[in-house]
Amino acid sequence: MLPTTTRPPKPGRAYAAPLLSGSSWAALRARARLTNLAVLLLGSALALSCVLNFALLVPASPRGLSGAPWLAAKPADAEGWDDLATLAQLTSGRPLSIETTVERAPALEGMDHLVLVPGHAIWLGADAAAAARAESDNADWVLEPMQKRGSVKTFVRHIEMGAQVIRDDPKAVLVFSGGQTRPYPSPPLPEGQSYHRLATLLGLLPSTSSPSGSGSAMGYDGTSASPALAPAHRATSEEFALDSYENLLFSLARFREFTGVWPRRVTVVGYGMKQRRFEQLHRAAIRFPAADFAYIGIDDDGDTTEHYAGELKFGFTPFLSAPSGCHPPLSIKRQLRNPFARYHPYHASCPELSGLLEWCPASPREDVARVEDMVTYGGEVPWA
């Protein structure tokens, strides 16, 4: 009888008897609809958590401003802003070195009505009563020759009407707009700032709310907001605009700077001869809703036929061809009206307007004869 050969077991292949029967093992390994659903839900929750945490760590780039230097990778010596800024500031897309210096009254968040008074001259005086009484030329004003025949009275009327509108509407903010447009020997004072100062000295902006008011501001939709702010706390100046188009666009930006929100309606107080320019051209160019836009026109006393003819030729028609004002002759006027080489701040403070601020159609359309054919901005705007 030959001996039987015995093979040693291969390492790692030790046999273990199954703890479960074949049918039970197969059941556990089978795909279950309920288990698959649970795995899918857990995976989705994990993915959502990762996205939200990433969004908190990396500030979102506002529309049209992905290349802004303050939105680039944060250097090591800028990490301190994480301790100083709120989450809203960190994700706002605005420079934190500026944003962290701004603290607004909570009631300003309830404002919804921009009242714009465009500036036309610079007041240098100290006697507000004298400015209000002026019949013609006034040494306290920096005036163009054509403005020395009664325009000063009209400027004061514009200021008075703008103040009246915000006294009547506790949800309105008054913006006096106009830059440092006059060359030396005029001092570098903005039109908007001089108007604001005159309104204050004339007593048009009380520092207390009207006792006859309800004590709370009512919103555009009729809802009650926080206690009403006095007119003095709802008036400011916009100090960089060089023409009427910039008066409107920059005042919208200044409203956002001042209140932290965008207006839902606009009222412009200015020359009646410029009403068509503001309503049909500027408003339409930036696509602000027509139903929420109003204009109060106040002209000089006397015959204004020549004024209206000049407005059509030198104002309305050039803007009809070049609605953003970036081509001659409008662009040349802006150069002449910026003798102190000022840069406006609205790319930084209002990154939502980045595209609109840089909007310049390829070339002026000399053939445009109708308002309906005028080119308008095609990008996103915060009010449309």
Salt bridges, closest charged atoms under 4 A:
ASP82 OD1 - LYS74 NZ 2.61
ASP112 OD1 - ARG265 NE 3.95
GLU135 OE1 - LYS153 NZ 3.70
GLU144 OE2 - ARG182 NE 4.00
ASP169 OD2 - HIS113 ND1 2.76
ASP169 OD2 - ARG265 NH2 2.85
ASP243 OD2 - ARG334 NE 2.55
GLU246 OE2 - ARG334 NE 3.68
GLU257 OE1 - ARG254 NH1 3.03
ASP301 OD2 - LYS153 NZ 3.58
ASP301 OD1 - ARG157 NH1 2.94
GLU311 OE1 - ARG277 NH2 2.35
GLU352 OE2 - ARG94 NH2 2.67
GLU358 OE2 - HIS347 NE2 2.66
ASP373 OD2 - ARG370 NE 3.11
GLU380 OE1 - ARG63 NE 2.32
